[in-house]
Amino acid sequence: MAVDIKVPSVGESVTEGSIARWIKKDGDYVRQDEAIFELETEKASQEVPAPASGVLKTRVKEGDRVVIGSVVGQIDESQAAPAEAPKPPPALAPAAATPQKAAETNDQPPVSPAARRLATESGVDASDVAGSGRRGTVLKEDVQSAVDSHAAKAETKPAAAPAKEQKEQGETRQRMSSLRQRIAERLVQAQKTTASLTTFNEADMSAVMDLRTRYKDRFKEKHAVGLGFMSFFVKASVEALKAFPVVNSRIDGNDVVTQHFFNIGVAVSTEKGLMVPVLRDADQLSFGGIEKAIGNLAVKARDGKISVTDLQGGTFTITNGGIFGSMMSTPILNTPQCAILGMHSIQKRPVVRDDQIVIRPMMYLALTYDHRLVDGREAVQFLVRIKECLENPERMLLEI
């Protein structure tokens, strides 16, 4: 009896994917629940288990696009598992010939261990070196003389003439993964279907950095995780979203849908592309809870174990180009969200405080927003609120 292998559903909004690779090959015997292929969709990639035990028959090739629910192969249950071949007893290793016997057999002069070691390291053939030891034994000094002689000859050789033609530059061609194709499609769609505009501000990070310095050891001791900058930005974003609910909204046709929950997406760079796992109900998380959740999601994303559920339902996104050294950028909207916050690298710059020029650790902030829904005044005030929360972090603790 043949059992169909179907592409599983991985989320309501996902309708197709591609076969990233067959973990098991056509004709292999597979066991039930054993991973047989990797499915890559617009959201993430996941391994798909065998629905039964038997011999695998594939119907599609690696890289082919497939529709959710379609049949990509079959498992023939009528064929029994192959019997495991008995392991042969370990063979006894032949006794190694002594250096002297080997030398006698090959009619070559013996080589001392030190000379053989130096010859191997220097790339010299010991059999070509004349030995000065007893019975013609090649000594270390003989090999060293040969090495010095080769080096002297190399120095006296004339320099090679420059090549008349430059070697042609090469190129490689590789099919874009489904995830990368979908990322490209979404970015282009966001640019075409939204009225994106970016407003900028800067924040003095002195208070946050001082707070981290004073409490990072006790924080790690209590929560078993480091106190990073992202938890401050998540908390500041939640406070700003509460003050300006329109930024926590989305457009659905001719309707404006305002979300009264705060699911904050945090962009994570992986080998397969940018992913945005979501911190659900971030307003209910403590600083420790935020740091733990971010760490767990980042590990899952980079290990390729992120699930579709982890990536869905975000209402606002934060992206940190500063970890790569970016000073300023204009982030692209993560539709259908109507705003995204860009963090950047912290740089010490001269600023004016109480009519005095002082040096402060400053960060440029960028807010890209959909001008169809969010007016400039609201966007600017939203970003100012984040700035105020970062420069006075106690406001976030007191929620004022």
ABEGO torsion letter per residue (X at the ends): XBBBBBBBBAEAABABBBBABBABBBGBBBBBGBBABBBBBAABBBBBBBABBEBBBBABBBGBBBBBGBBAEBBBAABBBBBBBBBBBBBBBBBBBBAAAAAAAAGBBBBBAAAAAAAAAAGBBAAABBBABBGGBBBAAAAAAAAAAAAAAAAABBBBBBBABBBBBBBBBBBBBAAAAAAAAAAAAAAAABBBBBBBBBBBAAAAAAAAAAAAAAAAAAAGBBBBAAAAAAAAAAAAAAABAAAABBBBEABBBBBABBBBBBBBBBAAEBBBBBBBGAAABBAAAAAAAAAAAAAAAAAGABBAAAABGBABBBBBAAAAGBABBBBBBBOABABBBBBBBBBBBBBBBGGBBBBBBBBBBBBBBBAAABBAAAAAAAAAAAAAAAABAAAAAAGX
